[in-house]
Amino acid sequence: MHDKPALLVVAHGTKSPAGSATTSALVRAIAAVRPDVPVSLCFLDVVGPSLPDALQIAGGPTVVVPLLLSTGYHVLTDIPVAAAGRPDVVIARHLGPDPLLVDALVDRLAEAGPGGAASTVLVGAGSSRAEAAAELAETGALLSARVRRPVTVLTMAGDLRRGLTAQRAPVEVAAYLLAEGQFVSNLRDAADGIAAVAEPIGVHPALVALVWARYDEAVD
């Protein structure tokens, strides 16, 4: 018998087999940290199980942690609507911005090349919402403090290739994305021959720790 609420991780969902595999591996890593808490995974789009289906299966107190970096329609509407009328369900805050995410971004940049970049760029998915843009800008400021140089923030919604070409070479790119998928593919295409693109955050101890931090905040 579990005396702590279950953890339901809700991810966006992707058609990318590599992206889906990364998300599954991440949730296994999350579950391994606290074997006393039941952990499951559901999705908002593309693949199943859906959040409503997962909540229907969940038979007791549950904390929903959005595996989403920024504020947006899913955070503000989809997830609260799915949990409406369920007093045993608590929705945790989405992931970003947070210094733990910057820990992961710094490590991914270090893995991407030998260092010595003249310019660092943070690329996020982009959103029409001002709150999401502000969150991305804050992440850029946190990353800038860590790499000790200005960080240019770009989004997938803009002309990425033009933005990257404007930077002083050599250019390194931190991908503010969780897993492989269309955004990562588009980013690599835009940066081809211009910049070294780090891997998405993926399965990283800092991300695992952040999901549990969001869970604990919600429980408290």
N, C-alpha and C positions, 0 to 999 in steps of 0.2 A: 504494500500500500504506500502510495506517494503522498507526502504531506506538503509538497510544494506544487504550485501551479505548473501545468505542462507548458513547454515552450513550443510555439508554432511559428516557424520561420516562414515568412511569405516573400517569395522572390518574384521578379517581373515575369520571367519565362522567356525562352529563346528557342529559335529553330536550330541553333548551332549545337550539334552533338557535343563538341568540345566545351561549349559554355554550360550546357546541362550537366556534363560530367563534373565540371569544376564546382558548380553549385551543390551537387550531391556530395562531393568530397568535402566541401566546406561544412556542410551540415553534419557529416559524420565526425569531423574534427570538433565541431561544437558539442555534439552529444558525448564525445569521449571525455570531455573535461568534467562533466557532472553526471555520472551514471545514475544518480538518484532522481534526476529530473527527466521525465519523458520528453523527447524532442522529435518533432516531425516537420515536414516540409510541404508547402503548397505554393500555388502560383496564381498570379493575377491575369496572365494572358498566355496565349499560344499553346501551352501544355497544361496537363492536370496533375494532381487534383486541384480544383479551384479552391479559393478561400472559403466560399459558402459551404462547399462540400466538406472541407476539412473541419470547419467549425461544427457542422452537423454531427460528424463522427466524434469530435471531442466531447467527452461526457462530463467534464468537470471544469474547475478553474483553469483558465488558459491565459497565457500572456502571448500576444501576437507581436513579433518583432519584424518590422518591415526591413527587408534586405534591400533598401533603397538609399541612395546617397543624398538625395535632395527632396525638398518639398515639391509636390506636384499633384496632379489629379488623383493619382492612386492614394497618396498620403491623406489628402484632404477630403476625398469623397468615397472612392471605392472601398477602402478598408473600413472606415467608420460605418458605412451603410451595411456592409456585410456583417458587422458585429452588433448592429442595432438590435435592441431588445434582448441582449445577452448580458445580464449583470455579472455573470461569472467570467466574462472575457474582458481583459484589459489590453489596450493597445499601447505599446511602447513607442518611444520617439524613433524616427528614422535615424539613419547612421551619421549623416554629416551635418555640419563640419565637426571634426574631432581630431585632437592631436594623435590618437591611435591610427587614424587613417593616414596621417602624414608620416608616421613611422613606417607604414607599409609602402607608401609612395617613395620614400627615400631609399628603402631597400631595393625596390624594383628598379629605380634609376641606377643604383650601384651595380645591379646585375646586368644592366643593359649595355654597359661599356666601361672603358678604362677611366672615365672621368675626364676632367679638363675641358668640359663644355664651356663655351663663352656665353651661351644663352640657355635658360631653362623655361620651358613652356608647360603649363598645365592645361590639358584638354578635357573638358567635361561634355556630357551629352547635350546640354543646353535646354532652356525652357523659356516659355513666354512669361513666366511668373517672376515678378521682381524678387520675391523671397528666395527663389532658387538661384537667381543670379547673385544675390547678396551672399548666399551660402557658398557658392563657388568662389566668389571673390575672397571670402574669409579663408577658405582652404588655400587659395593662392598666397595669401599673406602669411599663413602658418608655414607653408612650404618655403617661402622666401626667407623666413627667419631661420629655417633649418639649413638651407643650402647657402645662405649668406650671399645672396645676389638677388636682384629683382626677378620676379617670375611673371611672365606674360600669361594671362588667362584667355584661352580661346574656347569656342564651343563647336560641336559638330554642326550647328545650325548656320555657322558663318562660312566664309571662304577660307578654309583651313590652309590650303596650299599657299595662298597669297599671304596669309598671316605668318606662316612658318618661313616663307622666303624673306620676309621683312626682318627676321631676326639675325643677329650677328653669329656667324658660324664659328665653330661647330655648335649645333643645336641639339639639346636633349629634350625629349618629350615625356612627361609623366601622364599616363593614361588614367584619368579619374573615372574609371570604369571597373566593374566588378569581375567580369568574365568575358571570354571570347564571344563574339557575335558580330552582327553587321556593323555596329559602331566601330569596333576595333579594326575590322577589315577596312572600313572606309578611312580610318585614321592612318593606317599603314600605307594605303594607296596615296593619300594626300601628302604624306611625309617622305615618300620614296625618293631617294637621292638628295634629300634636303636635311633630314634629321634622324637621329636614332630614337626609336620609339620603345619605351619600356613596356614590359608585359602589364596586363591589367592586374588589379590587386589580388584577385584569386584567393587561394587558400593561404592565409598568412596568420601567424599567431596573434598579431595585433587586431586583426579583424575578428577572430574568434573571441578575443577578450572584449572587444567592443560590443558584440552581440550579447554577451553575458552581462556587461555593464548596463545595457539598455533593459535587459530583463530585470536586473536587480532594482533599477530605478523605478520600473513599473510596479514591482512587487512592494517596494517600500512606500 
